[in-house]
Amino acid sequence: MDVVAIDWSGRATGAERFLWTAHVRDGRLLALEDGRDRTAAIDAVIALAGRCDELLVGLDFSFSFPAWWCATRGWSTAPEVWAAMRDEGEALLAACAPPLWGRPGRRAQKLGPPLRRTEAQHPGAKSTFQIGGAGAVGTGAIRGMPHLLRLREAGFAVWPFDPSGPRTVVEVYPRTAAAVLARAGACRTASGVRTPADTPEPGAPTTARAGRDGSGARTRADTGRPGRDHRTTPPDRVLVKGREGDRRAFLAAHLADQDPALLECAARSEDAFDATVAAFALAHDVATTGAPAGRSCSGRAPGPRLAALPARVDPTTRIEGEILPAPPAP
């Protein structure tokens, strides 16, 4: 099974410097690339689908808004939301009218709950209504949703709004993905269970592109600045993704068997790191089989194969969506 995760960017210009795509096949990181804008990144996914038997795509942006605002706007299905963002998204961003907020003089809205139900279940998730300021995710979502229409028209199922199939798109949240991947590694260590990430495919081709300046992001080794040796960072400490040392420690602890050149890209760039951990977490969550006692290492029942993601009939989930993977059990 092939898994692609895209760490998204909603920037009006220069998105190709921040949008990273990770491609995992059968537990091996084959490619980690930047240099594509939003349209080109989705074009590449559609092209890849023609060469894969099963393709799961994780996109790091909200697939909808809270149900109460959808109802207020008269949107009864997620595709109606996406079509509205295609037609009205730029005007909404320019106006920043409530419930949108985050631009100068626009404070957080109080018209209704700021989070979707799925976001409330993921620690640290931000409101899709926030389109400016630190941690804003709304701009990326508004500029991302129209691409879900493109993917659907190209034959992809967009879960949970559509039944999953051989080509399925899901929403990911890298912070949860890192937690799931860390839990999976701890479970492997404790139980001896081997997953695809433990059994590399010899000779698998890999691709790495240079970083944002064409030669890779600068690191302490480049600048000569002092800093903590990543080898001394405990792998089970709280991960601060913005710290290069933490990223290096996490990758060394959980993905050390992957191609070193690709891991170096993931360590140097937080965006590349997010794409990498999201791809591996999705691969683990969806394809894990044979975990002891009928449970996966994420603390849940073993993930089904791609063609059998669970159907969702709850009306809130059907309009708001659901993030995969779910947070690991405490």
N, C-alpha and C positions, 0 to 999 in steps of 0.2 A: 504494500500500500504506500502511495506517495502522500506526503503531507507538506503543504506550503503554508507558511505564516508570514503575514506582512505587517510590519510595524508601520502604521499609517502616518500620514502627515496631512494636515489641513491648510498648510501655508499657501497663500495666494501665489507666491513666486518662490522658486528654489526648493520645492518639495522634494525633488530628486536627490537632494543632499541629505535628507532626513528620513526618507522612506526606504526601508531595508526589507528584503525578501529572503527568507530561509527555506530551503528545500531539503526535506528528510525522506529517505526511502529505506524501509526495512531497518530502521535504527541507525542509519548512517547519514551524517550531514553532508550532502552533495554540493550545495551551493549556498553562498551568503553574499548578496549583492545589493548595491545601491545604484544610483545613476538613472533610475526611471521615475518619471512623474506618475501621477495617479492613473492616468489613462493608459500609459505604457505598461505599468505594472499589471493592470487587469488584462490588457491584451496578452501579456506573457502567460498569465494563468490560463486564459482561454486556449492559447496555443498548446500549452503543456497538457491540457486535458485530452487532446487528441492522441497523446502518446502514453497515456496511463490507463490501466484497467480500473483502478480506484484512486480517486483524488479527493482529499479533504483539504479545504482551504480555510484558514483562520484569519480573520481581519480584525484589527485592533481599533474598532470604533463602534459606537452605539448603533444598533440596527433600528432603533425607534425611540420614541419619547414616552414619558409616563402616560398611562392610559387616560388619565383625566384630561390631559391636554389634547390627546387624539380625539376624545369625545367632543371636546369644546370646538375643535376645528372640523368636526364632521368626518373624520377618517375612521372607517370601520375595519380596514385591513391594513397590514403592513405595506403591501405594494402601493396603496393609496398614499401612505406617508412618504414613501420613496419618490413617487411621482410628484408630490407636492414640493419636495426638496429639489427635484430637478427643475421645476418650473418657478419656484419662489425662493429657493434657498439663498441666493445671493442678495435678494432684497431683504430677507429676514436678517441676514448678517449685517447688512448696511444700517438697518433701522435699529437693531438691538432693542426692540420693544419687549416689555414683559410678555411672557415669562423669561425671555432671554435676558442675560445680564453679563457683567464683567468688563464692559467698556467704561471709559472714564465717565463718572456721574451715574452709572447704572448699577445699582446695588442688587443683591440677591432678591429674587422675586418671592412674594408671599401668597401667590394665588393658589398654590397647591403643593403637594409633596414634591421635593426636588429630584428624587431618585425613582427610577423604575424598581420594581420589586426585586429583579435579579441583581441590580446594582447594590441594593441594601444588604444582600447576602454576601457581598464581596468586600472585605475590609479595604478601605482606602479609595473605593470607587468614587468618581466625581460626577456631578450632575451634567447631563447633556445640555441643559439650559445655559451653562456657563460658557461663553464664547470669547472671554478675554481674561487676562490675569493669570497668576500662577496656577498651573495644573488644569487649565481650560481644555476641555475635550469636545465641546460642542461644535466648534468650527470644523474639526476633522470629521465629525459625524455627519453634519449637514452636507459637506462636500463629498462624503463617502456614500451616503445612501443611494444617490442616483446610479452608482456603479453596481448596486445589487440588482437593479433592473436589467442592466447589461448582462450580468452573469446569469440571471434567470432566463433571459432571452436566448443565451448561448447554451442552454440545456442544464444548467446547474440547479440543484435544489438549494433553497436558502432555509436552513433549519433554524427554529422549529416551525416556521410558517408553512413550509412544504414538507412532505414526507422525505426522509433522507434517501439517497440513491448512490450510484457509483461515483457521481460528482456532486459534492455537497459543500456548501459554504456555511461557516459558523462564526459567531462572534467570540473573540478571545479577550482576556484581560491579563497582560503579562505578569502583574504582581501575583495573581493567583496561580498562573502557570508556573512561576518559579517555586511557589510553595508546594504545588503538586509534584514537581520534579524532585524537589528536595525530599519530600516524603517518600517518593518512589525509591530514591537512592537509599534512604534509611531502612526501608522495608527489605530491599535486596540484601543490604548488609546483615540485617538481623536474621533473615530467613534462608539466604543462599539461593533464592529464586533468581533465575536469569531471564532478562528481558531482551528484546532486540538490541537495545543500546549496549548490552554486555557482549554481544556476539557480532563483531564487525565483519563486513564482507570484504575479504582481501581484494585490493586492487580497484575498489570502487572509485570512479573519477570524481574529482571535486573541483569547485570553482570558487575563487575568492576575488572580489574586486577591491580596488584601493578605496580608501576612505574619502572624506569629504573634500580634501584638497588635492585629490588625485594620487597622493602618496601614503595616505593613512593618517588618522588623527594622531596628534602628538601625545606622547606618554612621558612618564618621569625619566625613562631611559633616554628619550630624545632631548629633554630639557636639562637634565642634570639636577633637577630639583629633588631634595630629599623627600622620602615618603616611606610608608610602612611596607615592608616586604610582604607581598601577597601570600607567600608560603607560610607566614606565621598567623594568618587570619583563620580562626577556627571555622570549619565548613558548616557548623550548625549555628553560628551566630546569626543575629538578625541581619538580613541582607539589606544594604543600602545601595540600590542599583546605580545611583549617581556617583559612587566611588569606584574608581577603576580597580583598586585593590580588592574590594568586595566582589566585583565581577570576576576577577581572575581567580579568587579563592573558590567561588561557586563553580566555575567551569572546571577547575582542577579537581574539585570534589565529586562532581556529578557527570562530567562529560570528558574526562581525561583521555578516553580512548578514541576521540574524534580527531580529524585532521588538524594538526597544529596551526597551519596557516589560517584556517577558518576560525579556530578558537581565538587566534590573535585578533582577527577582525571583531569578533564578538566582545573581546575584552576591552578593546580600544574605544568602542562606540556603544553607548547605552541603547541606542536605537537598534543596532545590530544584535546586541545581547537580548533585547526583548523579543525580536523576531526568532532568535535561536531557541530560547527557552519555551516560547509559545509553541513552536513546531514540535519539539520533543514532548512537551506535556500533552498536546493533542494526540500525538502518536501513541503515547502510553495510555491515555484515558480511553481512547476509542478501540485500541487493538489489544490491550492487555488480556491475556488468557492464562489459566492455570495457576492463579494466585492461591495461596493456601487458605483453607477454611472458607472457600467461596467468596473471598473478598480481595479486591485489588489493593495495591500498595497505597492508593489514595484514600483508603478507608471505606470505599464503596464497593458494591457488587462489581464484578469484572465488566469492563466496558464492552459493549457489543461491537460487532464488525460495522464497517461504515454503512452498509446498506440497511442497517437495523437500528439506527438511533431511535430512542423512544419517541413515540408520537405524543404530542402535547395537545390536549383538548381544552385546557383551562382558558377561559376567554382573556384573562389578563396576560398570560404568557403568549397567547396567539396574536395580541396586538403589540406587546412590549418586547417580546423576544426573551432569550435566555443565554447567558454566558456559559461557554464551555472552556475548560473543565470546571466542574463545581469545586468550591473550596474543599480542601482535605478535611476529614473529620478530626475533631480535637484529639 
